Amino acid sequence: MTILTLNKQQLESQIGEIDEKMQDKISMFGTPVENITETEISIEIFPNRPDLLSLQGLLRALTAFFKKPGLKKYKVESSREKLIIEKSLPEQWPYALACIVKGIKFDDEKIKEVIDIQEKIGASYHRNRKKGGLGLYPLTKIKFPIRFIGMKPEEIKFRPLEFPKEINGRQILSQHPTGREYGHICKDWKVFPVFIDSNNIIMSMPPIINSHNVGKIDENTKDVFIEATGNDYNALKLGINMLVTALADMGGKIYSIDCEYKGGKKIKIPDLEPEKMSFSIENINKTLGLELDEKQIKNLFAKMGIGYEKTKSSSTALIPAYRTDVLHEIDLSEEIAIAYGYNNFQPEIPDISTIGEEDSTAIFKHKVAEILIGLGLLEISTYHLSTKEKQFKKIGIKDFKNQMIEVLDSKTENNILRTSLLAQSIQILSENSDAEYPQKIFELGKIFYHDDKSETQIGEKENLCISLCHEKANFTEIKQVLDYLIKMLNINYEIRETQHPSFINGRCGEIIINNKPVGVLGEINPTVLKNNKIKMPTASLEISIENLHFQ
């Protein structure tokens, strides 16, 4: 959640007087009014709508909702300029996109707005620069073609933004305030990414800081070079689209740049063509309990700034290039519901009779959680989606093709379903390697596997994972935790020696209940700890909850 504070008079000039009735309408759009004074209005923006994190983005959406419905189109001309992305870049930061916006009349207020947009997108959508970052430069101070390359930190020398002298890349991380704030992202990289123009002038060192000499916008700036760099291509593309369209709404003209990757891949940025998504009017009506016809659907989409096309075979929604939240047909149903007005839905009592009760597996999971919390363990909850690197490679599993379940058209780097909780547990410990020890965590959650008998070919089951991480963590300690849990559940079990790529040979056991393998426990292999930059010994177990529950 982000609070966007705007000039009240500026907003009223576009959408009308913000009285109580208008405040209710703004809230019904999905952006609740947090606070209002004579001069300012604060509006709550939810994480699924980063395109609303600027005055321009919010005005664009509210104008379509209240006054001028329809998909807003932006003209993009070719600049005929080039950005070259080289192979020398660190593998953790391989992507770069760029474009140009000309003709903006910058003043102090506009500069603050642009910086605010940049920071809000970076903090929210780009996860505090972990997925990527955005940068702006006065176009007159740089010369094309521009290269994005990797350099050794000690060889990178320039004056960072608002810093009194020239320092090298490693010094920026320790001496510059922004370097100290975001240095953890790249401190372990062998090379750092930098932008260099054709005069061999270093423009910036993403994801940390711009050059003071060529990367600072002021009141004399009219034309800007915009770049997005990071490790998530889709996030970068959408991030640059959000910033570029906001600048265009300030009066700028958009010009594309040819982004060339070594190996022949060429991309023209920005790509502001709307994404086409097929949907069924029947499904939308069934979801919402309405009886809308095609014309009504088209008009309601227009209120949400979404276009509509009809072909012989299907109905198609045109999703604006700066929207990140419309991923599925159900999201289109939500857009229709907002435009229709939640206050216009008629409450109905379902024509069914049921007696509800809590699921027995959920009750059992609560009991397990209470036992483990009583032992001083902390419960975690991680995503169902992961990556090949995190789910298999980083925990030592090499033969994983038959296990892997890929997600088609994933909008993020996470493109496979998790097949165990162990990898997620190790990832949490990795991300908290500088936190206080001991770290004792557990997770109760679903894992996924191939199931030919299922309609979707995917099965799911509940597992429990426990990880203990501190200087004395060992097989005995993790077994003691399992002993106590099993005793409290009044179950008999045994352990047989086994091998597992994530655990140390000779310190790994298979958990057996009623002569059936139900899990594994042991000490994590030092190679796995090194892969994940975990500084302390770790002992873990993963076991099937269903096999515990139904004993």
RAGI-V978595 format. One record per pair of residues at least 24 apart in sequence whose C-alpha atoms are under 8 Angstrom apart, sorted by sequence separation. I is the first residue (numbers start at 1). GAP is how many residues later the second one is. If there is no record, write none. Layout:
((I:GAP) (I:GAP))
This chain:
((421:24) (442:24) (501:24) (519:24) (182:25) (183:25) (441:25) (442:25) (518:25) (519:25) (182:26) (387:26) (421:26) (440:26) (441:26) (502:26) (518:26) (386:27) (387:27) (391:27) (420:27) (440:27) (441:27) (386:28) (387:28) (388:28) (391:28) (395:28) (419:28) (420:28) (440:28) (179:29) (241:29) (385:29) (386:29) (387:29) (391:29) (394:29) (418:29) (419:29) (439:29) (440:29) (518:29) (8:30) (9:30) (178:30) (179:30) (240:30) (241:30) (385:30) (386:30) (417:30) (418:30) (419:30) (438:30) (439:30) (3:31) (8:31) (9:31) (178:31) (241:31) (304:31) (385:31) (386:31) (392:31) (395:31) (417:31) (438:31) (439:31) (7:32) (8:32) (385:32) (386:32) (391:32) (437:32) (438:32) (475:32) (511:32) (7:33) (8:33) (237:33) (384:33) (385:33) (390:33) (391:33) (437:33) (438:33) (475:33) (6:34) (7:34) (280:34) (281:34) (301:34) (384:34) (390:34) (513:34) (5:35) (6:35) (279:35) (280:35) (301:35) (304:35) (5:36) (6:36) (26:36) (29:36) (169:36) (278:36) (279:36) (300:36) (303:36) (5:37) (153:37) (278:37) (279:37) (390:37) (4:38) (5:38) (152:38) (153:38) (278:38) (279:38) (301:38) (3:39) (4:39) (100:39) (152:39) (153:39) (277:39) (278:39) (297:39) (300:39) (3:40) (4:40) (151:40) (152:40) (276:40) (277:40) (300:40) (425:40) (429:40) (3:41) (4:41) (150:41) (151:41) (276:41) (277:41) (425:41) (426:41) (2:42) (3:42) (150:42) (151:42) (276:42) (277:42) (382:42) (421:42) (425:42) (479:42) (1:43) (2:43) (150:43) (151:43) (275:43) (276:43) (405:43) (420:43) (421:43) (422:43) (478:43) (1:44) (2:44) (15:44) (149:44) (150:44) (158:44) (160:44) (274:44) (275:44) (405:44) (421:44) (478:44) (1:45) (2:45) (14:45) (148:45) (149:45) (157:45) (274:45) (275:45) (288:45) (405:45) (1:46) (148:46) (149:46) (156:46) (274:46) (275:46) (284:46) (287:46) (403:46) (475:46) (15:47) (148:47) (149:47) (273:47) (274:47) (403:47) (475:47) (11:48) (15:48) (147:48) (148:48) (161:48) (272:48) (273:48) (284:48) (474:48) (475:48) (4:49) (6:49) (14:49) (146:49) (147:49) (160:49) (161:49) (163:49) (272:49) (284:49) (288:49) (474:49) (4:50) (146:50) (147:50) (160:50) (161:50) (162:50) (271:50) (272:50) (279:50) (473:50) (2:51) (15:51) (146:51) (147:51) (160:51) (161:51) (278:51) (15:52) (96:52) (145:52) (146:52) (159:52) (160:52) (161:52) (277:52) (129:53) (144:53) (145:53) (158:53) (159:53) (143:54) (144:54) (159:54) (161:54) (130:55) (142:55) (143:55) (161:55) (143:56) (491:57) (54:59) (89:59) (89:60) (90:60) (491:60) (83:61) (84:61) (86:61) (88:61) (89:61) (142:61) (380:61) (478:61) (54:62) (82:62) (83:62) (84:62) (85:62) (86:62) (87:62) (88:62) (89:62) (378:62) (379:62) (380:62) (381:62) (384:62) (477:62) (478:62) (54:63) (81:63) (82:63) (83:63) (84:63) (85:63) (86:63) (87:63) (88:63) (377:63) (378:63) (379:63) (380:63) (381:63) (384:63) (474:63) (478:63) (53:64) (81:64) (82:64) (83:64) (84:64) (85:64) (86:64) (376:64) (377:64) (378:64) (379:64) (381:64) (473:64) (474:64) (475:64) (83:65) (377:65) (471:65) (472:65) (473:65) (474:65) (470:66) (471:66) (473:66) (53:67) (469:67) (470:67) (53:68) (469:68) (470:68) (469:69) (372:70) (468:70) (469:70) (50:71) (467:71) (468:71) (142:72) (467:72) (468:72) (133:73) (141:73) (467:73) (50:74) (133:74) (466:74) (467:74) (50:75) (132:75) (135:75) (369:75) (465:75) (466:75) (138:76) (465:76) (466:76) (47:77) (137:77) (138:77) (245:77) (465:77) (47:78) (129:78) (137:78) (138:78) (464:78) (465:78) (136:79) (137:79) (138:79) (365:79) (463:79) (464:79) (136:80) (137:80) (241:80) (242:80) (463:80) (464:80) (136:81) (241:81) (463:81) (464:81) (462:82) (463:82) (138:83) (140:83) (238:83) (239:83) (461:83) (462:83) (463:83) (138:84) (139:84) (238:84) (327:84) (462:84) (138:85) (139:85) (238:85) (461:85) (138:86) (139:86) (238:86) (137:87) (138:87) (136:88) (137:88) (136:89) (137:89) (136:90) (135:91) (136:91) (134:92) (135:92) (134:93) (135:93) (134:94) (133:95) (134:95) (132:96) (133:96) (92:97) (132:97) (133:97) (132:98) (90:99) (131:99) (132:99) (90:100) (93:100) (130:100) (131:100) (132:100) (433:100) (90:101) (131:101) (433:101) (89:102) (90:102) (430:102) (433:102) (89:103) (90:103) (132:103) (133:103) (430:103) (89:104) (131:104) (132:104) (397:104) (430:104) (134:105) (396:105) (397:105) (427:105) (429:105) (111:106) (134:106) (395:106) (396:106) (426:106) (111:107) (395:107) (111:108) (126:109) (108:110) (125:110) (107:111) (108:111) (106:112) (107:112) (106:113) (126:113) (372:113) (105:114) (106:114) (125:114) (371:114) (106:115) (105:116) (106:116) (104:117) (105:117) (368:117) (371:117) (104:118) (121:118) (422:118) (103:119) (104:119) (422:119) (102:120) (103:120) (422:120) (102:121) (421:121) (101:122) (102:122) (100:123) (101:123) (100:124) (101:124) (100:125) (101:125) (118:125) (99:126) (100:126) (117:126) (98:127) (99:127) (98:128) (99:128) (98:129) (97:130) (98:130) (96:131) (97:131) (396:131) (96:132) (97:132) (396:132) (96:133) (114:133) (395:133) (95:134) (96:134) (394:134) (94:135) (95:135) (93:136) (94:136) (95:136) (395:136) (93:137) (94:137) (95:137) (394:137) (92:138) (93:138) (95:138) (394:138) (92:139) (97:139) (96:140) (97:140) (98:142) (97:143) (101:143) (104:143) (101:146) (104:146) (105:146) (101:147) (104:147) (103:148) (104:148) (103:149) (102:150) (103:150) (101:151) (102:151) (101:152) (102:152) (101:153) (102:153) (100:154) (101:154) (99:155) (100:155) (99:156) (100:156) (99:157) (100:157) (98:158) (99:158) (98:159) (98:161) (97:162) (96:163) (99:170) (74:171) (98:171) (99:171) (97:172) (98:172) (74:174) (83:174) (85:174) (81:175) (82:175) (83:175) (84:175) (85:175) (86:175) (87:175) (79:176) (80:176) (81:176) (82:176) (83:176) (84:176) (85:176) (86:176) (76:177) (77:177) (78:177) (79:177) (80:177) (81:177) (82:177) (83:177) (84:177) (85:177) (234:177) (235:177) (75:178) (76:178) (77:178) (78:178) (79:178) (80:178) (82:178) (84:178) (234:178) (75:179) (76:179) (77:179) (78:179) (76:180) (232:180) (365:180) (232:181) (57:185) (361:185) (364:185) (57:188) (361:188) (57:189) (56:190) (51:191) (54:192) (56:193) (56:194) (76:194) (76:196) (74:198) (69:230) (70:231) (71:231) (70:232) (69:233) (70:233) (72:233) (69:234) (70:234) (71:234) (68:235) (69:235) (70:235) (71:235) (69:236) (70:236) (71:236) (65:237) (66:237) (70:237) (64:238) (65:238) (64:239) (65:239) (64:240) (65:240) (64:241) (61:243) (61:244) (71:247) (72:248) (71:249) (51:271) (51:272) (51:273) (49:274) (50:274) (65:274) (49:275) (48:276) (49:276) (48:277) (30:308) (29:309) (28:310) (29:310) (28:313) (28:314))
